[in-house]
């Protein structure tokens, strides 16, 4: 019988003050705690969302800098960067990140490099000298470097070194049948972003990535980049995909994407 029960004799002893305080603490600790609300997903947007309502309440925002092709500019970039700046945070992702379209078009492109010089710099090219009429790894590396340079310098991105840049690697854009040349292209992009102090990651699906880039060796600057996996159709599936194999053996999955209600949503795995 509790000493404070209405039926207990009033002459029963009272708990010492310290003991009473301890009992109160134990009682408080036993009460169910209110669980903190986990942050929601982020969203990614680009030119297809121009002039349309954008998601609200996103924990982070990822904005495409191009207009569907690697050599174009998203006409709504400024507006969408402002939208991303309203992100609420709470995940391991930066509040605002960027993604860039990639391609390796060779002779099909409107421009192709003819040397190792671009942007006033002679680039140290691990694949040798890019020469006119060559569509192998050396010129592919320079094409990727040049498109990354353009993204950072002529698209309207202020302080490009402060952003995480995701490389959007999809079969819908133009690629060589030579996976070594395609990897060189992406390595050139990564090298330029690294030269300005920016971080880089890879967005793709496992199937598309294998078709375009093949198996990435540990000597490549792509090897340890984080992966952003597409292909989920719900938040539950996106969460499970955090346990999938990363796109490169030295990296890890930090983001997964799913589509819902006409929007691209992104789940942070970190």
Residue pairs with C-beta under 8 A, 6 or more apart in sequence:
1 7
1 8
2 8
3 12
3 13
3 14
3 15
14 20
15 23
38 90
39 59
39 88
39 89
39 90
39 91
39 268
40 57
40 58
40 59
40 88
41 58
41 59
41 235
41 238
41 265
41 266
41 267
41 268
42 58
42 59
42 60
42 61
42 62
42 87
42 91
42 93
42 265
42 266
42 267
42 268
43 54
43 55
43 58
43 61
43 62
43 263
43 264
43 265
43 266
44 61
44 62
44 63
44 64
44 99
44 257
44 264
44 266
45 54
45 55
45 61
45 62
45 63
45 64
45 80
45 83
45 84
45 264
46 63
46 64
46 66
46 74
46 76
46 80
46 99
47 64
47 66
47 67
47 68
47 74
47 75
47 76
49 76
49 80
50 74
50 75
50 76
51 76
54 80
54 83
55 263
55 265
57 88
58 84
58 86
58 87
58 88
59 87
59 88
59 89
59 90
59 91
59 93
59 268
60 84
60 87
60 89
60 91
60 93
60 94
60 95
60 96
60 97
60 266
60 268
61 80
61 83
61 84
61 85
61 86
61 87
61 95
61 96
61 97
62 84
62 96
62 97
62 98
62 99
62 166
62 266
63 74
63 77
63 80
63 81
63 83
63 84
63 96
63 97
63 98
63 99
64 74
64 80
64 98
64 99
64 100
64 101
64 168
65 73
65 74
65 77
65 98
65 99
65 100
65 151
65 155
65 157
66 72
66 73
66 74
66 100
66 101
66 151
66 155
67 73
67 74
67 75
68 101
69 101
69 103
69 173
70 100
70 101
70 102
70 103
70 147
70 173
71 109
71 110
71 111
71 147
71 150
72 101
73 154
73 155
73 156
74 80
74 155
77 155
77 156
77 157
78 156
81 96
81 157
84 95
84 96
84 97
85 95
85 96
87 95
87 96
89 95
91 268
91 270
92 254
92 268
92 270
93 254
93 255
93 266
93 268
93 270
94 163
94 164
96 163
97 163
97 164
97 165
97 166
98 151
98 157
98 163
98 164
98 165
98 166
99 165
99 166
99 167
99 168
99 203
100 147
100 148
100 151
100 165
100 166
100 167
100 168
100 189
101 168
101 173
102 144
102 147
102 167
102 168
102 169
102 173
102 185
102 186
102 189
103 109
103 147
103 173
103 174
103 175
103 185
104 140
104 143
104 144
104 174
104 175
104 176
104 181
104 182
104 185
105 112
105 143
105 173
105 174
105 175
106 112
106 135
106 140
106 174
106 176
107 135
108 174
109 143
109 174
112 135
112 139
112 143
113 130
113 139
113 142
113 143
113 146
114 130
114 131
114 132
114 133
114 139
115 129
115 130
115 131
115 132
115 142
116 122
116 123
116 124
116 125
116 129
116 130
116 138
116 142
117 123
118 142
118 145
118 146
118 149
119 146
119 149
119 153
123 142
123 145
123 188
123 191
125 138
125 141
125 142
126 141
126 187
127 136
127 137
127 138
127 140
127 141
127 184
128 138
129 138
130 138
130 139
130 141
130 142
131 138
131 139
135 176
135 181
136 178
136 181
137 178
137 180
137 181
137 183
137 184
138 184
140 176
140 181
140 182
140 184
140 185
140 188
141 184
141 185
141 187
141 188
141 191
142 188
143 185
143 188
144 184
144 185
144 186
144 187
144 188
144 189
144 190
144 192
145 188
145 189
145 191
145 192
146 188
147 189
148 165
148 188
148 189
148 190
148 191
148 192
148 193
149 192
151 157
151 160
151 165
152 160
152 161
152 192
152 193
152 196
152 198
153 160
157 163
160 196
160 198
161 196
161 197
161 198
162 198
163 198
163 199
164 198
164 199
164 200
164 201
165 193
165 198
165 199
165 200
165 201
166 200
166 201
166 202
166 203
166 228
167 186
167 189
167 190
167 200
167 201
167 202
167 203
168 203
168 204
169 186
169 202
169 203
169 204
169 208
169 209
169 212
169 213
170 204
170 208
171 208
171 211
171 212
175 182
175 212
176 182
179 212
179 213
179 214
180 214
182 212
182 213
182 214
183 213
183 214
183 216
183 220
183 222
186 202
186 213
186 222
187 220
187 221
187 222
189 200
190 200
190 221
190 222
190 225
191 221
193 199
193 200
194 200
194 221
200 225
201 225
201 226
201 227
201 228
201 254
201 255
202 209
202 222
202 225
202 226
202 227
202 228
202 247
202 248
202 251
203 227
203 228
203 230
203 255
203 257
204 212
204 227
204 228
204 229
204 230
204 247
205 229
205 230
205 231
206 229
206 244
206 245
206 247
209 247
213 222
216 222
216 223
216 247
216 248
216 249
216 250
217 223
218 249
218 250
220 248
222 248
223 248
223 249
223 250
223 251
224 248
224 250
224 251
225 247
225 248
225 251
226 246
226 251
226 252
226 253
226 254
226 255
227 246
227 247
227 248
227 251
227 252
227 253
227 254
227 255
228 253
228 254
228 255
228 256
228 257
228 266
229 241
229 244
229 247
229 253
229 255
229 256
229 257
230 256
230 257
231 241
231 257
232 238
232 240
232 241
232 256
232 257
232 258
232 259
233 258
233 259
234 258
234 260
235 258
235 260
235 265
235 267
237 258
238 256
238 257
238 258
238 265
238 266
238 267
239 256
239 267
241 253
241 256
242 253
242 256
242 267
242 269
243 253
244 253
246 252
246 253
252 269
253 269
254 268
254 269
254 270
255 266
255 267
255 268
255 269
256 266
256 267
256 269
257 264
257 265
257 266
257 267
258 264
258 265
258 266
258 267
259 265
